[in-house]
Amino acid sequence: MWKKKSYFVISLSLLIAGVVWSQMGAFLVHIFFGVNIKANFFKFCFSLFKEGSVYYFVVITLLIIVISYSILITLFKIAEQYLLSRRFKHKLFNYKNVEKTRSINETFKRANKDILVVNADQPLAFTLGFRRPFIVFSTGLIQLLDFDELEAVVEHEAFHQKKYDPLVIFILQLISQALWFVPLTKWCYENYKIISELLADEYAISKMGTELGISAALLKLIKHCCSDKSSPVLVHFSNESVNYRLQELVDPKSTIPLRADITTIFVSIYVLIILLGMTIVIVG
């Protein structure tokens, strides 16, 4: 169930981004290279007004502002993520506990040695990285959890690593920020974060054969939930989806509603219908 929902929210976000960004690209090609692309919403918008009029100028200005913002925020967020990731990784490796890192990788038979243990009193567990995601634990976490709980957290984070969740979440976040005028993109981003945690819990339970380890670890870490806006995109073991996860662990058969509100759906559909509808009108 959650697997299908994860594919749905990813596909929906990418579809919306593909439609809107392709229209923006076509408009820019027309403006800068003079290529006459008929099926373009942005070109249609200012064609409704008399060339040289005040309304014509205002519409063109607004469209250019929207497109420029989308492009600039996309480039800025990519650059910001790159710089934050480099700094954060450098900081992590400065706090690396060599002995604990070696021990944990050997204990859990991590062939790629992809668990990094850092010296920190606060219990931390997250997955970091886009191309080669790796798992980060703190010494505080290792001291807090018993073996079964720690193994459950390893399996949980291994799922995020396997699914490249840091990269997926960053892409969905980028789309939601660049296309702020389509609220469904934000809904996709926020809900994928919840769904990915539920899927990771399910994976850990299937590997462990019981939900006791993951439940106990989650309860212990609730008090230590970490949120640092100056960090790159991380996939934390304990985050804002904790209530959904506890509900799923207590009653796996319960239904967790992850529906978009009516306003979000209406505004998003309205924007997309305008985009697609105007394209059809032009082609027709």
NUTIRO-694765 format. One line per field, with one value per residue: residue number from 1; residue in one letter; x, y, z of N, C-alpha, C in turn. Coordinates in steps of 0.1 Angstrom, whole numbers. Each point is the difference from the previous one (the first is absolute). Layout:
<sites>
num (NUM|...)
residuo (A|...)
n.c1 (X|...)
n.c2 (Y|...)
n.c3 (Z|...)
ca.c1 (X|...)
ca.c2 (Y|...)
ca.c3 (Z|...)
c.c1 (X|...)
c.c2 (Y|...)
c.c3 (Z|...)
</sites>
This chain:
<sites>
num (1|2|3|4|5|6|7|8|9|10|11|12|13|14|15|16|17|18|19|20|21|22|23|24|25|26|27|28|29|30|31|32|33|34|35|36|37|38|39|40|41|42|43|44|45|46|47|48|49|50|51|52|53|54|55|56|57|58|59|60|61|62|63|64|65|66|67|68|69|70|71|72|73|74|75|76|77|78|79|80|81|82|83|84|85|86|87|88|89|90|91|92|93|94|95|96|97|98|99|100|101|102|103|104|105|106|107|108|109|110|111|112|113|114|115|116|117|118|119|120|121|122|123|124|125|126|127|128|129|130|131|132|133|134|135|136|137|138|139|140|141|142|143|144|145|146|147|148|149|150|151|152|153|154|155|156|157|158|159|160|161|162|163|164|165|166|167|168|169|170|171|172|173|174|175|176|177|178|179|180|181|182|183|184|185|186|187|188|189|190|191|192|193|194|195|196|197|198|199|200|201|202|203|204|205|206|207|208|209|210|211|212|213|214|215|216|217|218|219|220|221|222|223|224|225|226|227|228|229|230|231|232|233|234|235|236|237|238|239|240|241|242|243|244|245|246|247|248|249|250|251|252|253|254|255|256|257|258|259|260|261|262|263|264|265|266|267|268|269|270|271|272|273|274|275|276|277|278|279|280|281|282|283|284)
residuo (M|W|K|K|K|S|Y|F|V|I|S|L|S|L|L|I|A|G|V|V|W|S|Q|M|G|A|F|L|V|H|I|F|F|G|V|N|I|K|A|N|F|F|K|F|C|F|S|L|F|K|E|G|S|V|Y|Y|F|V|V|I|T|L|L|I|I|V|I|S|Y|S|I|L|I|T|L|F|K|I|A|E|Q|Y|L|L|S|R|R|F|K|H|K|L|F|N|Y|K|N|V|E|K|T|R|S|I|N|E|T|F|K|R|A|N|K|D|I|L|V|V|N|A|D|Q|P|L|A|F|T|L|G|F|R|R|P|F|I|V|F|S|T|G|L|I|Q|L|L|D|F|D|E|L|E|A|V|V|E|H|E|A|F|H|Q|K|K|Y|D|P|L|V|I|F|I|L|Q|L|I|S|Q|A|L|W|F|V|P|L|T|K|W|C|Y|E|N|Y|K|I|I|S|E|L|L|A|D|E|Y|A|I|S|K|M|G|T|E|L|G|I|S|A|A|L|L|K|L|I|K|H|C|C|S|D|K|S|S|P|V|L|V|H|F|S|N|E|S|V|N|Y|R|L|Q|E|L|V|D|P|K|S|T|I|P|L|R|A|D|I|T|T|I|F|V|S|I|Y|V|L|I|I|L|L|G|M|T|I|V|I|V|G)
n.c1 (8|9|4|-12|-3|11|-2|-11|4|10|-8|-9|9|6|-12|-3|12|-2|-13|2|11|-7|-11|6|5|-12|-5|10|-2|-13|2|9|-7|-11|1|-8|-2|-9|3|-2|-3|13|2|-9|5|12|-3|-5|12|-4|8|8|-11|-6|-12|3|5|-12|-7|7|-1|-12|-2|7|-7|-12|3|4|-10|-8|6|-1|-12|-2|6|-6|-11|3|3|-11|-8|7|-1|-13|-2|8|-6|-12|4|6|-11|-8|8|-1|-12|6|-7|13|2|-9|5|12|-2|-7|9|9|-6|-3|13|4|-2|-8|-1|-13|5|-3|9|-7|9|-11|-3|-5|-10|8|-9|8|-6|12|-2|4|12|6|-13|3|1|-6|8|-5|10|-7|-2|12|2|-9|3|-8|5|-12|0|13|-2|-11|7|10|-9|-5|12|2|-12|2|10|-6|-10|12|-6|12|3|-9|3|13|-2|-8|9|9|-8|-2|13|4|-9|3|-3|5|-10|-5|9|-4|-12|5|7|-10|-8|9|3|-13|-3|11|-4|-12|5|8|-11|-8|9|2|-13|-1|11|-6|-11|1|-11|5|10|-7|-10|8|7|-11|-5|11|-2|-12|6|7|-12|8|0|8|-5|11|-6|8|-6|-6|1|-6|5|1|-12|-5|3|6|-10|2|13|-2|-9|9|9|-8|-5|8|-12|5|-9|11|-9|4|-11|0|1|-13|4|8|-10|-9|9|5|-12|-4|12|-1|-13|4|10|-7|-10|8|7|-11|-4|13|1|-12)
n.c2 (-12|1|-12|-4|3|-6|-10|1|3|-9|-9|3|0|-11|-5|6|-4|-12|1|5|-8|-9|4|0|-12|-4|6|-5|-11|3|4|-9|-10|6|-12|-2|-1|-7|-12|12|-4|1|-5|-9|0|4|-11|-2|7|12|-3|3|-7|7|-6|3|12|2|-6|6|11|-2|-3|10|7|-6|1|12|2|-7|6|12|-3|-6|9|9|-7|-2|13|4|-9|4|13|-1|-8|8|11|-6|-5|11|6|-8|1|13|-4|-6|-10|-1|-2|9|8|-5|2|11|3|-4|6|9|-5|13|-7|10|-5|-1|-4|12|-2|10|7|-4|8|9|-9|-4|-1|0|2|0|8|4|1|2|-1|6|-9|9|-5|4|3|12|-2|-3|10|7|-6|-11|-12|-5|10|-1|-14|2|9|-10|-9|8|4|-14|0|10|-6|-11|8|4|-2|2|-7|-10|1|1|-9|-7|3|-3|-10|-3|3|-6|-10|11|4|-12|2|-7|9|9|-3|-2|12|6|-5|3|10|1|-2|8|7|0|2|9|4|0|6|8|1|1|8|7|-1|12|6|-9|-4|1|-7|-9|-1|0|-7|-7|0|-2|-2|-7|2|-1|13|-1|12|1|-12|-8|-5|-3|-13|7|-7|11|2|9|-12|3|9|1|1|7|7|0|3|8|5|-10|-4|10|8|4|9|0|6|5|12|3|9|-9|-9|9|7|-12|-6|11|0|-13|2|11|-6|-11|7|9|-11|-6|11|1|-12|1)
n.c3 (0|10|-6|-2|13|3|-8|6|12|-2|-5|9|10|-5|0|12|5|-6|3|13|3|-6|6|12|-2|-4|11|7|-6|2|12|3|-6|4|6|-10|13|-8|4|4|13|3|-12|3|12|-6|-7|12|2|-3|-9|10|4|10|-3|-12|4|7|-9|-9|8|3|-13|-3|9|-4|-12|2|8|-8|-10|6|4|-12|-7|7|0|-13|-2|7|-6|-11|3|4|-11|-8|5|-2|-11|-3|5|-7|-10|3|2|-11|5|-3|13|3|-9|3|13|-2|-9|9|10|-9|-1|2|-11|-2|13|-1|12|3|10|5|5|7|10|-9|3|-10|-9|-10|-11|-5|-10|-12|-4|11|3|11|10|8|10|12|7|1|-13|-2|8|-7|-12|2|-1|4|9|2|0|7|7|0|2|10|4|1|4|8|4|0|5|4|12|4|-11|2|13|-4|-10|8|9|-9|-4|13|1|-11|2|8|-13|1|9|-10|-5|8|-3|-12|2|6|-9|-10|7|1|-13|-3|10|-4|-12|5|8|-11|-6|10|0|-14|1|10|-7|4|6|9|-8|-11|6|7|-12|-7|9|0|-13|4|12|-9|-4|-11|0|-10|-1|7|2|-8|-11|12|3|9|10|8|-6|-8|-6|12|0|-13|3|11|-7|-9|9|6|-12|-5|5|8|-3|-7|2|-12|2|-12|6|0|8|6|1|5|8|3|1|7|6|2|3|6|6|3|6|4|3|5|6|3|4|7)
ca.c1 (-8|8|9|-8|-2|13|1|-11|4|12|-5|-8|9|8|-9|-3|12|3|-9|3|13|0|-6|10|11|-4|-2|13|5|-7|4|14|5|-10|-6|-14|-6|-14|-6|7|-9|5|-1|-15|-5|2|-6|-14|-1|5|14|3|-9|5|-3|10|12|-1|-1|13|8|-4|4|15|4|-3|10|13|0|1|14|10|-1|5|15|4|-2|10|13|0|1|13|9|-3|4|15|4|-6|7|13|-2|-2|12|9|-5|-1|5|6|-2|-14|-4|5|-8|-14|0|3|-11|-12|4|-2|11|5|5|-8|-5|10|-4|6|0|-11|-8|-14|-2|-3|0|-6|7|5|7|-8|6|4|-5|5|-7|8|-5|8|4|-11|-10|5|0|-14|-7|6|4|-11|-5|9|-1|-13|3|9|-8|-9|8|5|-11|1|13|-3|-10|5|-10|5|-1|-14|-6|5|-6|-14|1|4|-11|-10|5|1|-14|-8|-13|-7|1|1|14|3|-7|8|12|-2|-5|10|8|-8|-2|13|2|-9|6|12|-3|-5|12|7|-8|1|13|2|-10|-8|0|4|13|-2|-9|7|10|-8|-5|12|6|-10|4|12|-2|9|-4|10|-3|12|6|-5|-11|3|-12|2|-8|-12|-3|-14|-10|0|-13|-5|7|-5|-13|2|6|-10|-11|3|-12|-8|1|6|-4|10|-7|2|-13|-7|7|13|-4|-7|9|9|-7|-4|12|4|-10|3|12|-3|-12|4|9|-10|-7|10|2|-12)
ca.c2 (12|11|0|6|15|7|2|9|13|3|2|12|12|0|3|14|8|-2|8|14|4|-1|13|11|-1|4|15|6|-3|10|13|2|-5|3|-12|1|-12|3|-6|5|8|13|8|3|10|13|2|5|14|8|2|14|6|-1|-14|-9|2|-6|-15|-5|2|-10|-14|-1|-1|-13|-10|3|-5|-15|-3|5|-7|-13|1|3|-12|-10|5|0|-14|-5|6|-5|-14|-1|5|-9|-12|3|1|-13|-8|5|-6|-14|-9|-11|-13|-3|-2|-13|-10|0|-6|-14|-6|-1|-6|10|-3|13|9|12|6|9|4|13|3|10|-5|-1|-11|4|-10|5|-4|13|-2|-2|-11|-12|3|-7|1|7|-2|6|-8|1|-10|-14|-2|0|-11|-13|-6|-2|13|6|-7|5|13|-2|-5|12|9|-7|2|14|-1|-8|7|13|10|14|6|1|10|13|3|4|13|10|3|7|14|6|1|3|4|-13|-5|-15|-4|0|-11|-12|0|-2|-13|-10|-1|-9|-13|-7|-5|-12|-11|-4|-8|-13|-8|-4|-10|-12|-5|-4|-10|6|15|5|8|13|8|4|10|12|6|6|11|11|12|5|4|11|8|11|6|3|-12|-4|-9|-13|-8|-4|-12|6|13|5|-10|-9|-4|-9|-12|-7|-5|-12|-11|-4|-7|-1|-1|13|9|13|9|9|7|14|7|4|12|-4|-7|9|9|-7|-4|12|5|-10|0|12|-3|-10|5|11|-6|-7|11|5|-11|-1)
ca.c3 (0|1|-11|-12|3|-2|-14|-5|3|-8|-14|-1|0|-12|-11|1|-3|-14|-8|2|-5|-15|-5|2|-10|-13|0|-1|-14|-9|3|-3|-13|-11|-5|1|6|1|12|12|8|4|-12|-2|10|-4|-14|3|2|-11|1|4|10|13|4|-7|7|14|-2|-4|11|10|-5|1|14|5|-6|5|14|0|-4|10|13|-3|0|14|9|-3|4|15|4|-3|10|13|1|2|13|10|-1|6|15|5|0|11|13|-1|10|-8|6|0|-14|-4|8|-5|-13|1|8|-8|-13|-11|-9|-5|11|-3|12|6|14|4|15|3|11|-4|-9|-14|-10|-13|-13|-7|-13|-12|-9|9|13|11|13|11|13|10|12|9|-4|3|15|4|-5|1|-13|-9|-4|-9|-12|-7|-6|-11|-11|-4|-8|-12|-10|-6|-8|-11|-8|-3|5|1|-13|-4|8|-4|-12|3|7|-10|-8|8|2|-13|-6|11|-4|-2|14|1|0|14|6|-4|7|15|2|-3|12|10|-6|0|14|2|-8|7|12|-5|-5|12|7|-8|2|14|3|11|0|14|-1|-6|9|11|-4|-3|13|7|-7|-2|8|-6|-14|-3|-11|-2|-13|-6|-5|-13|1|7|2|14|5|7|-5|1|-3|11|4|-10|1|12|-3|-9|8|10|-7|-14|-9|0|-12|3|-11|-5|-10|-2|3|-12|-6|-7|-13|-9|-6|-8|-12|-8|-7|-10|-10|-8|-8|-11|-8|-9|-10|-9|-8|-10|-10|-8)
c.c1 (9|10|-7|-2|13|2|-10|5|12|-4|-8|9|8|-8|-4|12|3|-9|3|13|2|-6|9|11|-4|-2|14|7|-6|5|15|5|-11|-7|-15|-6|-15|-6|8|-9|5|0|-14|-4|2|-6|-15|-2|7|15|3|-8|5|-2|10|13|0|0|14|10|-3|5|15|4|-2|10|14|1|2|14|10|-1|5|15|5|0|10|14|1|2|14|10|-2|4|15|4|-4|8|14|0|-2|13|10|-4|-1|7|5|-3|-15|-5|4|-9|-14|-1|2|-11|-12|3|-3|12|6|6|-7|-7|11|-5|8|-1|-10|-8|-15|-2|-5|1|-7|8|3|7|-10|5|3|-5|7|-7|9|-7|9|4|-12|-11|4|-1|-15|-8|6|2|-11|-6|10|0|-12|3|9|-9|-9|8|5|-11|1|12|-3|-9|5|-9|6|-1|-14|-7|5|-7|-14|0|3|-12|-11|3|0|-14|-10|-15|-8|1|2|15|5|-6|7|13|-2|-5|10|9|-6|0|14|4|-8|5|13|-2|-5|12|8|-7|1|14|2|-10|-9|1|5|12|-3|-9|8|10|-7|-4|12|5|-10|4|12|-1|8|-5|10|-2|13|7|-6|-12|5|-13|2|-9|-12|-2|-15|-10|-2|-14|-6|7|-4|-14|1|6|-10|-11|3|-11|-8|3|5|-3|11|-6|3|-13|-5|6|12|-3|-6|10|10|-6|-3|12|4|-10|2|12|-3|-11|5|9|-9|-6|9|2|-12|-2)
c.c2 (13|2|7|15|8|2|10|15|5|3|12|13|2|4|15|8|-1|9|15|4|-1|13|12|0|4|15|7|-2|10|14|3|-4|2|-12|1|-13|3|-4|5|10|14|10|4|11|14|3|5|15|7|3|15|6|-3|-14|-10|0|-7|-15|-5|1|-11|-14|-1|-1|-14|-10|3|-5|-15|-4|3|-9|-14|0|3|-12|-11|4|-1|-14|-6|5|-5|-15|-1|4|-10|-13|2|1|-14|-9|5|-6|-15|-8|-12|-14|-4|-3|-13|-11|-2|-6|-15|-8|-2|-4|9|-1|13|10|14|6|9|3|12|2|11|-6|-2|-12|4|-12|6|-5|13|-4|-3|-12|-13|3|-9|3|6|-3|8|-10|0|-10|-14|-3|-1|-13|-13|-6|-1|13|6|-7|5|13|-1|-4|11|9|-6|1|14|0|-7|7|14|11|14|7|3|11|14|4|5|13|11|3|8|14|8|3|2|2|-12|-7|-15|-5|0|-12|-13|-1|-4|-15|-11|-2|-9|-14|-8|-5|-12|-12|-5|-8|-14|-9|-5|-11|-14|-7|-6|-11|4|15|5|9|14|9|6|11|13|7|7|13|12|13|7|4|12|7|12|5|3|-12|-4|-10|-13|-8|-5|-12|5|14|3|-10|-10|-5|-10|-14|-8|-6|-13|-11|-6|-8|1|0|13|8|13|10|10|8|15|7|6|13|-3|-7|10|9|-6|-4|12|5|-9|0|13|-3|-9|5|10|-6|-7|11|5|-10|-1|12)
c.c3 (0|-12|-12|2|-2|-15|-6|3|-7|-15|-2|0|-12|-13|-1|-4|-15|-8|1|-5|-15|-6|2|-10|-14|-1|-1|-13|-10|3|-4|-14|-11|-6|3|5|3|14|12|7|3|-12|-2|9|-4|-14|1|0|-12|2|2|10|14|5|-6|7|14|-1|-3|12|11|-4|1|14|6|-6|5|14|0|-4|10|13|-2|0|14|9|-4|5|15|5|-2|11|14|2|2|14|11|0|6|15|6|1|10|13|-1|11|-7|5|0|-14|-5|6|-5|-14|0|7|-9|-15|-12|-10|-6|10|-1|12|6|14|4|15|2|11|-4|-9|-14|-9|-13|-12|-8|-13|-11|-9|8|14|11|13|10|13|9|11|10|-3|3|15|4|-3|4|-14|-9|-5|-10|-14|-8|-6|-12|-12|-6|-9|-13|-11|-7|-9|-13|-10|-4|4|2|-13|-4|8|-4|-13|2|7|-10|-9|7|2|-13|-5|12|-3|-3|14|1|0|15|7|-4|8|15|2|-3|13|10|-5|0|14|3|-7|6|12|-4|-4|12|8|-7|2|14|4|12|0|13|-1|-5|9|12|-3|-3|13|7|-7|-3|7|-6|-15|-4|-13|-2|-15|-8|-6|-14|3|6|1|15|4|7|-5|1|-2|11|4|-9|2|13|-2|-9|8|10|-7|-15|-10|0|-13|4|-12|-4|-12|-1|3|-13|-6|-8|-14|-10|-7|-9|-14|-9|-7|-11|-12|-9|-9|-12|-9|-10|-11|-11|-9|-11|-11|-9|-10)
</sites>
